Amino acid sequence: MQKTLFKKYLRVTAAIILISFFLLGLVMLVFIKSYWQDEKQDLLRRNAESIAGIAAASATPVQGDNYILLDTERMQSFMNAFSENMDADIYVTNRAGEWVLSAFGSGGTVNPAPFTRRTMDKALLGTYSGQGTVDGIYDSPYYVVGVPIRISNLDGTRSTIGAVFTACSARSFNEYRNELMKMFALAAVAAFLVAFCISWMFSYKLVRPLRDMALAARSFGEGNFSIRVPVTSNDEVGQLALAFNNMASSLASSESVRRNFIANVSHELKTPMTTIAGFIDGILDGTIPAEKQSHYLQIVSQEVKRLSRLVRTMLDLSRIDSGELRLHMARFDLTNTIFVALLSFEKSIEQKKIQVLGLEDTESLYVDGDPDMIHQVVYNLIENAVKFTNEGGYIQLAIRDLPDRTSVAIKNSGAGIAADEIALIFDRFYKTDKSRSQDKNGMGLGLYIVRTIIKLHGGEITVQSVENEYCQFEFWLPKHEEPKLKAGKKEKDPAKDKKEEKR
């Protein structure tokens, strides 16, 4: 049988409640017993002292340890009244422990035996108190208190002539204790049931979100990411449920992106491979005449390059995910990198009659970074600009040399990007709705890789767009402090070195 968290919590709570009631009952029993015993013995002591005072007032000593009570009838009636009111037995003894007078009100069985010497010694010296059968006088436990009877001599001294013992049965306490324990047990059972019900409801409410999370996680394992956990509180469990729902939304989004990515990659691989296989088969079987083979081989070459770019993009993504993307820093001409990337799209720019602006008076500008990666950044941004620029539109490039950074802005006319999509375009696999009709071959990885490369350089990339007017991407690279030159050495000018090489 599965041990659920709910059952474990309920068992622990029930055990704590039971242990608490047990300890409470035990402490209460000990306290009541101590209080009852002290109270009973104190009452017995006060009555014994009163009777001892009366006995001392009417006592006359005779030979040995004996004495004579002058008013025995009055003493006996007084003792009888005390014993009946207290439900106690009263004994007046001489120094030897022999009974002189007695009165019985406890209703118990009494064995007519004298008190022992040890008991008498304690009573004659001060006060004796105890619990038990009282030297075999009783068959059941009794509370007993003994006080001495002291009289004043003619010479002013005081003599102890005997003792007064008062005793009451412990049976009354046992009955009281049993009744008290019955009431406590009933109250404890009622309190336990109430506490158990409250604990059950609290435990169920506490564990229910965890059960919902377990069911949702099981559904996630089956590929269903639509289930969400209700957030019913603002405590740790509520925050956990909220975080779980956010995770579910992220997983659902990731799953959707993954499926779209697989579909895009499958399409990307299938289309060029089908084209390549068809044209090569046509050349091999003679379907394509010899004079047209060169034309179709160029198409095959383009498709192969397309596959190569796809594989390179996937490798870059894999390196980013594994953290293996490393920079190989060098000083290079950023302007030249932009010109080289721009020339790669010369044919597309001419076909769409795009006007390129901003590079008329551009000079060489050297920056520190990874030349290949920055080339990839510029290439991807220019590729997007060419792809989404309208017929007869423009692409404007601006390079700015600032005190602490170098920035590059690439602006193109066209449909632009919707305001609600700007925050998402740098996410992996994301493609805007408008780009789907124009960018059927893209996978939504270009801008993600661009941003990753720029961040590795310590820079940042931003985007501005106005729908149906323009879109502009701008990135910047930080400037690094140049090392101080040693005395007698001059820094080489890369531009000057190139001029010397041309000569």
N, C-alpha and C positions, 0 to 999 in steps of 0.2 A: 504494500500500500504506500502510495506516494505521500511523503511528509511535506505538506505545503507550508509556506511561510505563515499563512493565516492560522493553521493548527498549532504550529510551534509558538507563535506569539500568544495565542489563546491559552495554551497549556502553561506557559511561563507566567502569564498574568494570573491565571487561576491558582497556580502554586504560590505566587507571592501573596495573593489575598488570603489563602488558607494559612500560610505561615504567619502572616500578620495577625490574623484572628487568634491563632494558637498562642502566639507570644503575648497578645493582649490579654487573653483569658488567663494565662499563667501568671502574668504580672498582677492582674487584678485579684486572682485567688490568693497569691502570697500577701498582697497588701491587705486584703480583707481579713485574712487569717491573723496577720500580725496585729491589725487594728482591733479586731474582735478580742483576741487574747489579752492584749494590753488593757483594753477597756474593761473586760470581765474581771481580770485580776485586780485592776485598780478599784473596781466596785467591791470586790470581795475584801480587799485590804481595808477600805474605809469602814465597812461594816464590822470587820474583825476588830479594828481599833476601837470602834464605839463600844462593842461588847466587852473588850478587854478593859476599857476605862470603867464601865459599870461594875465589872467583876472586881477590879482593884479597889473600888470604893466600898464594896461590901464584904471584902475578904479579910479574914484574920488568920495569921499563920499559926500552926501547931507544930508538933514534933516532926523532925526530918523535913521532907520536901512537901508535906501536906499542908493544907489550909482549909479553913471553914468559911463557906459563904453564908453570911448572916440572913440574906433575903433570897433564898433559892426559888421561892414561888414567883417572885417578881422577875427574877432572872430568867426562869424557864418560860414564862409567858412572853417576855421580851424576845427571847431567842426564837420561840415558835412563830411570832409575828414576822421576824426578819426572814426566817427560812421559807415561810410561805410566800412572802412578797418577792423574794429573790430566787425561788425555786432552787434553794441551796441547802446544804447540811452544815450545822454549826456544832463544834466540839469545844468544850472547856476542859482542859487537862491540867494535871499537876506536872511537876518537873520530870517525873518518870515517864510521862506519856500516857498515863491512865486517864480514862474519861471521868470527869466529875459531873458535868452536865452535857446534854446533847439534844439537838432538835433536827428533824429530818423533813426536808421539803423538796428534795430532788426527785423522789419517787424511785430511786434505784435500789438495788440490793446492797445491804451493808453487812460486812463481816465484823463482829465485835472484837476487834483486835487493837491493842494499844499502838501508839505511834512509836517508831523505832528511835533508838538513841541518836542516830545521825540526823534524823528529821528534827528531833527535839532540840539538838544542839544548835541547829541553824535558826530555828524559831526563837529560842531563848536569847540568842545573841543579837537578833535584830528582826529581820523579816525573812520568812521562807516562802518561796513561790515555786510551783512546779506543776507538772502535768503527767498524769498516769493513773495507776491504780492506788496510789497513796499507801504504800507499805502493805498492800494486800487487803486493804479495807474494802475496796471496790473491785468488781469484776470487769468493769469497762473504764475507759479513760475519763479522768475528771481533772478540772482545774482546781488547785488547792492553794490557799494562802494561810500562813501562820504568823501570828504576832505574839510577843511576850506580854505577860501580865505582871506589871511592876507596881509595888506598893511602897509607900514612904514609911521609914522607921522613925521611932521617937527621937533617935540621935541625929536625924536629918538625912540619913543615907537612904538609898533605895535598894530594894531586893526584888529579884525575879522569882515569883512563886509558881508560875505555870505558863500556859499558852492558850490562845484561842485560835482554832482552825475553822476556816470557812471553805466549803467545797461545792462546786456545781458541775453537773455533767457536761462533757464535751459533746454529748449527743445533740443538744440544741444547736450548737454551731454546725455540726454535720448536716442537720436538717436544713438549717438556714443556707449553708453552702450548697447543698443539693438543689434547693429551690432557686438559689441565685444562678447556679450553673445551668439549670433548665431554661430560665429566662434568657440568660446570655446565649445559650445554644440556639434558642428560637430566634433571638435578635440577630445572631451571627448568620444563621441560615438565610434569614430574610435579607440581611445586608449583602451576603455573598451572592444570592440570586440577582439582586439589583446590580451589584458591581459586575457580576458575570455578564449580564445582559448589556450593560453599558460598554464593558470591554469588548464584547462580541460585536456590537455595532461599530465601535471605534476601530477595532481591528479590521472588520470587513471594509469599512470606509477607507482605512489606511492602505490596505492591501489591494483593493479593487483597481486603482490605477496601475499597479504593478502587474496585475493579471491582464489588464487591457494591453499593457505594453508587451507582455509575453505573447498574447494572441496576435498583436500587430507585427511583432518581430517574426513570428511564425509565418504570417502572411507575406512579409517582405521576402522571406526565404523562398516562398513559392512564386515570387515575382509580382505580387500585388502590392503596390505602394499607395493605394488610395485610402487606407484606413488611418484614422487619426485618433489620438487618445484625448478624451474630454479633460479639460483643465478646470478643476473644481475648487482649487485653493491657491493661495499665494505663498505657501510654505515650501520646504525643500522638495516634497513630492510634486507639488504643483509646478515648481521650476523644472524638475526633472521631466515631467510630462510635456511642458512647453519646449524644452530642449529636444525631447524625443520627436515631437511633431516637426520642429525645424529640421531635424536630421532626416525625417521621413520625406519632407518636401525637397530637401537637397538630394536625397537618394532618387526620388521620383524624377527630379530634373536631370540628374546625372544619367539615370537609366534611359530617359528620353533622348538625351544628347548622345549616349552610347549607341542606341539603336540607329539614330540618324547618321552618326559617324560611320557605323558599319555599312549602312546603306550607301552613304556617299563614297566610301572607300571602294566598296564592291562595284559601284557604278564607274568610279574613276579607273579602276583596274580593268573592268570588263570592256569599256568602250574603246580605249586605245589598243588593247590586245586583240579585240575583234577586228579593228581596222587593220592593224599590222598583219594579222593572220590572213585576212581576206586579200589584201594587196599582194602579199608574198606568194600566196597560193595562185593568184591570178598571173603573176609573173612566171612562176614555175610551170604551170600547165599551159602557158601560151595564151590565155584569155586576154591578157593585156599585151598589146602589140609592142614591139621593141622601141618604136619611136616615142611611146608614152611612158616607158618604164622609168625614165629619169624623173618625170613629174610625180609619179606615184611613190618612188623611192624617197623623194623629198618629204612627202606626207608621212611616210613611215618614219623618217628621221625626226620629224616634228613630234610624232606620237611617242617615240622612244624618249625624246627629251622631256616630254610631258610626264612620262612614267618616272623618269629620273628625278624630276622636281618633286613628284609625289613621295617617292622613297626618301628623298633628302628631308622633306618636311616631317615625315614620320620619324626619321632618325633624330631630328632636332627635338621633336616632342618627347621622344624616349629619353634623350639626354637631359632635358629639362626636368622630367618627372623623377629621374634617378639622381638628380643633383650632380651630374657629371659634366654639365656645360661649363667650361672653363674659358677664361679670357686669355688671349695672347697679346698683351699690350705692346703697342708700337706707336711711333709718331708718323702720321701720314697726312696726305693732302685731302681734306674733306671735299673740297670743290671738285677735284678730279674724280673722286668716287661718285659724286652726283652726276657728273657728265658721262661717265662710263655707264652707269645704270640707266641714264636717260637715253643713251644711244641704243640700248637693247630694245627700246620700244619705238624706234624711229619709223618703222614700217606702219605700226598701228596708229601712231600720231599723224602720219601723212594720210592714211586711209580715212580717218575721222576728221581731218582738217582741223586739228587742234593747234592753237597758238600757244607757244611756250614763252612765258614772260619771266623777267627778273634775273636773267643770267647774262645780260648784255655787258655789264661793267664788273662782273664778278672776278675777284682775284683769288689767288691761291690762299688757302687758310688751313694751317696745320693744327691738328688736334691729337690728343692721346687716347688710344682705344684699340680695340681689336679690328683691324681693317676689314677682314672677311665678314665679321658679324655686322659691322656698320653698313657695309655694302648690301648685306641681306636686308637690313632695315630700310635703307633708301630704296632698294629694288622693290620690296613689297609695297611701300607707300606709293611709289610712282606707278606700279602696276595697278593698284586700286584706283589711283587718280585717272589713268588712261582708260580704265575699264568703265568708270562711271561718269566720265565727262560726256556731255552731250555733243552731238555733231556740230562742228564749227565752234565749239567752246574754247576754253582756255585752261592752261595749267600755269600757275604762278609759283615760282620758287624764290625763297628769300633766305639768305644766310647772314646771320648777325654775329659779330664778334663782340661780346660783352665782357666786362671786367672779370667776372667769376665763372662765365660759362660761354659755350658756343651753341647757338640755336639754329635749327633748320625748320622752316615752315613750307609745307606743300599744300597749295590751295587749288581747287578745281571747281569749275562751274558744273551745274547739273542739278539733279533732283535733291541732293543733300540727304541728311539722315534725320529721321523723326526725333523729336525731343525726348520721347519716352524710351528710345532705343540707344541713346548716346551712352548711358551708363553700362550697357551690356555688350557693346561691340568689341571690347577687349577680352571678353570671356572666351574660353576655348570652345570651338565648334559652333559659335553663335554666328548666324547669318541674318541680316535684316530682311524683312519681307520684300522690300523693293529690290534688293540685290539678287533675289532668287531668280528673277527672270533674266537678269543680265549676267549673273555669275553662276552658271549651272555647273561649272567644274570645280569651284572652290569648296573647301571643307570648313571654313571658318576658323582656321588655325593661324593665318598670316598675322593678324593684328595681335593675337595672344603671344606669338613668338617675338614680335617686334617689341611689345611692352616688356617682356622678360629680358630681352637683350639690353634694352635701354636701362632697366633697373639694375642689371648686373654692372653696368658702367657707372652707376650712381646718379643717373639722370632721371628724367620723367618725360612722359608723352601725354599730350592733351589733344582734345578735338573740339572744334567749333563748327556749327552748321546752322544754316537757315534753309528750310525746305524750299525746294524749287529755285534756289539761288546758288548756293555754294556749300562746299565742305572743306575744312582746313585741318590738317594734322600738323602739330608742331612738337618737336622733341628737342631736348637740350642735353649737352654733355658737359660735365664739370671740368674746369681747368685745374690742372695739377701744378703745384709749385715746382718751378724748374730748379734743378740742383745748382748750387753755386759753383762757378768755374774756379779752378785753381789758378794761381798767379802765373802769368806768362802764356796762358792758353786761351784761345778764342772759341766761341761756340760756332759750330758749322751751320751754315744756312742751307737747308735742303733745296730751296729754289735755286740758289747760286750753284750748288753742286750739279743740279740737272742741266743748267746752262753750260757748265764746263764740260759735262759729258757729251752734250750735243756738239760742242766745238771739236 
